Amino acid sequence: MSTPETQDEPVTWIGRERAFERPVETPAATAAGTATRRKWLVPAGAAALALLVAIIAYRALHQTDKVVALADQNNIPLISVITPGLKAVTSSVTFTGTIAARYDMPIANEGDAGRIVGVYVEAGDHVQRGQLLAKLDDSVLTAQINRMAASLEQAKAQAALSAAEYRRAEAVESAGALSAEDIEKRRATAVTDAANVKVVAAQLAEGEARLGRTRIVAPIAGTVLTRNAEVGQIANTGGASLFRVASGGEIEMRGQLAEQDLAQVKVGDPASVYVTGLPQAFEGRVRLLGAVIDPQTRLGEIRITLQPDPALRPGAFARGTVAVAHATRPVVPQTAVLTDRDGSYVFVVNAQNHVERRAVRVADTVDAGVVIGSGLNGSERVVTTAAGFLRPGEEVKVAAAGPATPAS
């Protein structure tokens, strides 16, 4: 086509038959474009994610849900209550200790050291006073006793001869047949021989006493608790005890009682003793209370007299209980009593079915529950469970009310 005269630059006209030509993209150019897009997409995605997390955290920190109290809800809470009444309860103190013989007598060798040649009792045997428990070798002492006995006979014969000679000298003294010096010598000889008889007799008695100590006998009647003697063993003088005997078989419990409980117990109070492994209780009475309190443990000694029984073995672990008071008190379940910094308390439901907090003093704990010393008279309706979810003044609905379980 022709170019207008007024146009300086030539104009190209594109006909329909001429196709539009697009630039051809090479693989290298395509990879470069993809890398560029990824370079910008990763930071943008990270920024969007951080913004989303920030929005969620802001809403979580500044969102406050209004707490609706149990009484402000549409449904009034349904609770269970109990009317405890007054029950006969017994206050008691409990302590632990061991079973022991009241008079535990150790028996050892009191004589010369010797070898044991015989043991005639076993642990658990009942023995009488003077009964032979063990015997030491006495062969040497027996020979010494025999020699001393012969010496005594010899000394007696010599003393008799000296005494006869002195008597004859006295008879002829008036006739002048013997001088005064001879007569005095015969008198001295007679006195010396008579004294020698006493010396030998004392030596014989000493030997017999030493011989008697080779026989270890029971000094009292009782029960053999332990036996540490064996045939062939050397029993030294003043050594370890060979036997331990309980006088008369008397048994007691020895325990340690807390300082605050010791003031409530008196001598003669009845007590019950429970031995590990035995179901039955053994009855006894308080025999002795310690005169001092251990400054380290704050415990005092207590002893309970018990009747002899084969099941009561010294050394066994035992638990004792002493009844100290009898009274009528309200008894509530343990779940009904709560405690905070102001002390122990319970929740009671008044006539308008509103919850009231009532401060109480816990006197004791029994199998049936908690004994209330003060704060309740027994006629209140006490919330038994879930009291910790209630507030004073809150309106409640009572499910049921029944008598408390009788206290033991």
C-alpha positions in Angstrom: 0.0 0.0 0.0 1.0 3.5 -0.6 2.3 5.7 2.2 0.5 9.1 2.7 2.6 12.0 1.8 2.2 13.6 5.2 3.6 10.6 7.1 7.3 10.5 7.4 7.7 6.9 8.5 6.4 4.0 6.4 3.5 2.0 7.8 3.2 -1.7 7.5 -0.2 -3.2 7.1 -0.7 -6.8 8.3 -3.1 -8.8 6.4 -5.3 -11.6 7.6 -3.3 -14.1 5.9 -0.2 -13.1 7.8 0.1 -15.2 11.0 1.2 -13.7 14.4 4.6 -15.1 15.3 5.3 -15.7 19.0 8.8 -15.9 20.4 10.1 -19.4 20.9 11.0 -20.1 24.6 14.0 -22.3 25.3 14.3 -24.8 28.2 17.0 -22.6 29.9 14.7 -19.6 29.9 11.8 -21.7 31.4 14.0 -22.9 34.3 15.2 -19.4 35.0 11.6 -18.2 35.3 10.5 -21.0 37.6 13.4 -20.3 40.0 12.6 -16.6 40.1 9.0 -17.4 41.0 10.0 -19.7 43.8 12.4 -17.1 45.1 9.5 -14.8 45.7 6.9 -17.3 46.8 8.9 -18.8 49.8 9.3 -15.4 51.6 5.7 -14.5 50.9 4.4 -17.8 52.3 6.5 -17.5 55.4 5.2 -14.0 56.0 1.6 -15.1 55.6 2.1 -18.0 58.0 3.7 -15.7 60.7 0.8 -13.2 60.3 -1.7 -16.0 60.8 0.1 -17.3 64.0 0.2 -13.8 65.4 -3.5 -13.3 64.8 -4.3 -16.6 66.6 -2.0 -15.9 69.5 -3.5 -12.4 69.9 -7.1 -13.8 70.0 -6.0 -16.5 72.5 -4.4 -14.0 74.9 -7.1 -11.4 74.8 -10.1 -13.7 74.7 -11.8 -14.1 78.2 -14.6 -16.6 78.7 -17.0 -15.6 81.3 -17.1 -18.3 84.1 -20.6 -19.0 85.1 -21.0 -20.1 88.8 -22.7 -23.4 89.6 -25.6 -21.5 91.2 -25.9 -19.0 88.2 -26.5 -21.8 85.7 -30.0 -22.8 84.7 -29.7 -26.2 86.5 -29.4 -26.1 90.3 -26.8 -28.6 91.6 -28.1 -31.8 93.0 -26.2 -32.9 96.2 -26.3 -35.6 98.8 -26.5 -34.8 102.5 -26.5 -36.8 105.7 -27.8 -36.1 109.2 -25.1 -37.5 111.5 -26.9 -37.4 114.8 -25.0 -38.3 118.0 -23.1 -41.6 118.3 -21.3 -43.2 121.2 -17.6 -43.1 120.4 -14.5 -44.0 122.2 -11.3 -42.0 121.9 -8.2 -44.0 121.9 -4.4 -43.7 121.3 -2.4 -46.1 119.2 1.3 -47.0 119.5 3.7 -49.7 118.3 6.3 -51.8 120.1 7.4 -55.3 120.7 6.5 -58.3 122.8 9.0 -58.9 125.6 9.4 -60.9 128.8 8.6 -58.9 131.9 11.7 -60.3 133.7 14.2 -61.5 131.2 17.1 -63.0 133.1 20.4 -63.9 131.4 22.2 -66.9 132.7 26.0 -67.3 132.2 28.9 -69.2 133.6 29.8 -67.9 137.1 32.6 -70.3 137.8 35.9 -71.1 136.2 36.1 -71.4 132.5 35.3 -74.9 131.3 34.1 -77.1 128.5 30.4 -77.8 128.2 29.8 -81.5 128.4 26.0 -81.5 128.5 23.0 -79.3 127.6 19.6 -80.5 129.0 17.0 -77.9 127.9 15.8 -76.3 124.7 14.4 -72.8 123.9 10.7 -72.8 124.9 11.0 -75.4 127.7 9.5 -74.6 131.1 12.0 -75.1 133.9 11.8 -75.1 137.6 14.0 -73.3 140.1 17.3 -75.3 140.5 16.7 -77.4 137.4 19.9 -78.4 135.6 20.4 -76.5 132.3 24.0 -77.4 131.3 27.0 -79.0 132.8 30.7 -78.2 132.6 33.7 -80.6 132.7 34.4 -81.3 136.4 37.1 -84.0 136.2 39.9 -81.8 137.6 37.8 -80.3 140.3 36.5 -83.7 141.4 40.1 -84.9 141.9 40.9 -81.7 143.9 37.9 -82.2 146.1 38.9 -85.8 146.9 42.4 -84.6 147.8 41.1 -81.9 150.1 38.8 -84.4 151.8 41.7 -86.7 152.5 43.7 -83.7 153.8 40.9 -82.8 156.1 40.8 -86.3 157.6 44.6 -86.1 158.1 44.3 -82.7 159.8 41.6 -84.0 162.1 43.7 -86.9 163.2 46.7 -84.8 163.9 44.6 -82.3 165.8 43.1 -85.1 167.9 46.7 -86.4 168.7 48.0 -83.0 169.7 45.0 -82.4 171.9 45.5 -85.8 173.7 49.2 -85.0 174.3 48.3 -81.6 175.8 45.8 -83.2 178.1 48.4 -85.7 179.4 50.9 -82.9 179.9 48.3 -81.0 182.0 47.7 -84.2 184.1 51.4 -84.6 185.2 52.0 -80.9 185.6 51.4 -81.0 189.3 53.9 -83.9 189.8 56.7 -81.9 188.0 57.3 -84.6 185.4 57.3 -82.0 182.5 58.6 -78.5 182.5 56.3 -75.6 182.0 58.0 -75.0 178.6 57.1 -78.5 177.4 53.6 -78.2 178.5 53.2 -74.8 176.7 54.7 -76.3 173.5 52.1 -79.1 173.6 49.3 -76.7 174.1 50.5 -74.6 171.1 50.7 -77.7 168.9 47.2 -78.7 169.8 45.8 -75.2 169.0 47.7 -75.1 165.7 46.5 -78.5 164.6 42.9 -77.6 165.5 43.2 -74.4 163.3 44.7 -76.4 160.5 41.5 -78.5 160.5 39.5 -75.4 159.9 41.8 -74.3 157.1 41.5 -77.6 155.3 37.8 -77.7 155.8 37.4 -74.2 154.3 39.5 -75.2 151.3 37.3 -78.2 150.9 34.1 -76.1 151.0 35.6 -73.7 148.4 36.4 -76.6 146.1 32.9 -78.0 146.5 31.5 -74.6 145.7 33.6 -74.4 142.5 32.5 -77.9 141.7 28.8 -76.8 142.1 29.3 -74.0 139.7 30.1 -76.5 136.9 26.4 -77.2 137.1 24.5 -74.3 135.4 21.0 -74.4 136.9 17.9 -72.2 136.6 17.8 -69.5 139.4 14.0 -69.0 138.9 11.1 -70.9 137.5 10.1 -69.8 134.0 10.4 -70.3 130.3 13.7 -70.7 128.4 13.7 -67.9 125.8 17.1 -68.5 124.1 19.8 -71.2 124.3 23.3 -70.3 123.2 25.1 -73.3 124.8 26.4 -76.2 122.8 28.3 -79.4 123.8 32.0 -78.8 123.4 31.8 -75.1 123.7 34.1 -73.3 126.1 32.1 -71.3 128.7 34.3 -68.4 129.9 33.7 -66.6 133.2 31.7 -63.5 132.7 31.2 -64.3 129.0 28.1 -64.1 126.9 24.9 -65.5 128.4 24.3 -69.2 127.7 20.5 -69.0 128.4 17.8 -66.4 128.9 14.9 -67.3 131.1 11.6 -65.4 131.5 10.6 -65.4 135.1 7.2 -67.1 135.6 6.5 -66.8 131.8 5.2 -63.3 132.4 4.8 -61.4 129.1 4.3 -57.7 128.3 4.3 -55.2 125.4 6.9 -52.4 125.4 6.1 -49.5 123.2 6.7 -45.8 122.5 3.9 -43.3 123.0 3.7 -39.8 121.6 4.2 -37.0 124.0 0.7 -35.5 123.5 -0.9 -38.9 124.0 1.1 -39.9 127.1 -0.7 -37.3 129.1 -4.1 -38.9 128.4 -3.1 -42.4 129.5 -3.1 -43.6 133.1 -1.7 -46.7 134.8 -4.4 -49.4 134.9 -6.2 -48.3 131.7 -7.4 -51.3 129.6 -5.5 -51.9 126.4 -5.7 -54.1 123.3 -2.6 -55.6 121.7 -2.5 -56.8 118.1 0.4 -59.0 117.0 1.5 -59.2 113.4 0.1 -62.3 111.8 -2.5 -63.0 114.4 -6.2 -62.0 113.9 -7.2 -61.9 117.6 -6.5 -59.2 120.0 -4.8 -59.7 123.4 -6.3 -57.8 126.3 -4.1 -56.2 128.9 -3.6 -53.2 131.1 -1.2 -50.3 131.3 1.5 -51.4 133.9 4.0 -48.6 133.5 4.4 -45.2 132.0 7.8 -43.7 131.3 9.0 -41.0 133.7 10.9 -39.1 131.0 10.3 -38.0 127.4 13.1 -38.6 124.8 14.1 -35.1 123.7 15.0 -36.3 120.3 12.0 -38.4 119.3 9.4 -36.8 121.8 8.3 -40.3 122.7 7.8 -41.9 126.1 7.8 -45.5 127.2 4.6 -47.5 127.9 4.3 -51.1 129.1 1.2 -53.3 128.8 0.8 -56.4 131.0 -0.5 -59.4 129.1 -1.6 -62.9 130.1 0.8 -65.7 129.2 0.0 -67.2 125.8 2.0 -69.5 123.5 1.3 -67.1 120.6 3.0 -64.2 122.4 6.6 -64.6 121.5 9.2 -62.1 122.8 10.5 -60.0 120.0 7.3 -60.0 117.9 6.1 -56.7 116.5 2.8 -55.5 118.0 0.4 -52.6 117.9 -1.4 -51.4 121.0 -4.5 -49.3 121.5 -5.6 -47.7 124.8 -9.1 -46.3 125.3 -8.8 -42.9 126.9 -12.4 -41.4 126.8 -16.0 -42.2 126.0 -18.5 -39.6 124.7 -21.4 -39.0 122.2 -20.3 -37.1 119.2 -21.4 -36.5 115.6 -19.7 -38.8 113.1 -19.5 -37.7 109.5 -17.8 -39.3 106.4 -14.2 -38.3 105.8 -15.2 -36.8 102.4 -17.4 -34.3 104.2 -14.6 -32.6 106.1 -12.5 -30.1 104.2 -9.4 -28.1 105.3 -7.9 -24.8 104.3 -5.7 -22.2 106.0 -8.6 -21.2 108.3 -8.9 -24.8 109.6 -11.3 -27.7 109.2 -14.9 -27.1 108.1 -18.0 -28.7 106.5 -20.8 -27.4 104.4 -24.4 -27.7 105.8 -27.6 -27.0 104.0 -30.0 -24.7 105.8 -33.8 -24.6 105.6 -33.8 -22.4 102.5 -31.6 -25.0 100.7 -28.6 -22.7 100.7 -25.1 -23.8 101.5 -23.4 -22.6 104.7 -19.8 -23.1 105.8 -19.5 -24.4 109.3 -16.1 -24.5 111.2 -15.6 -27.8 113.1 -12.9 -29.4 115.3 -11.9 -33.0 114.5 -11.7 -35.0 117.7 -10.8 -38.4 116.4 -11.0 -40.8 113.4 -12.9 -44.1 113.6 -13.9 -46.8 111.1 -17.2 -45.0 110.5 -15.7 -41.6 109.7 -14.5 -38.5 111.4 -15.6 -37.7 115.0 -16.5 -34.0 115.3 -15.6 -32.5 118.7 -17.3 -29.2 118.2 -19.1 -27.2 115.5 -22.0 -29.6 114.9 -24.9 -30.8 117.1 -25.9 -33.7 114.9 -29.1 -32.4 113.5 -27.6 -30.5 110.6 -27.8 -31.6 107.0 -24.1 -32.1 106.1 -22.9 -32.3 102.5 -21.2 -35.6 102.1 -19.3 -35.3 98.8 -18.3 -32.7 96.2 -18.4 -30.0 98.9 -15.3 -28.5 97.4 -17.3 -27.4 94.3 -19.8 -25.4 96.3 -19.6 -21.8 97.6 -21.2 -20.4 100.7 -24.7 -19.0 100.0 -25.2 -21.1 96.9 -28.6 -22.7 96.3 -28.6 -26.4 96.0 -31.1 -29.3 95.5 -31.0 -32.0 98.1 -31.1 -35.5 96.7 -31.5 -37.6 99.8 -31.0 -37.5 103.5 -30.4 -40.5 105.7 -28.9 -41.6 109.0 -25.1 -42.0 109.4 -23.5 -45.4 109.6 -23.2 -46.3 113.3 -19.8 -45.6 114.7 -17.7 -48.5 115.9 
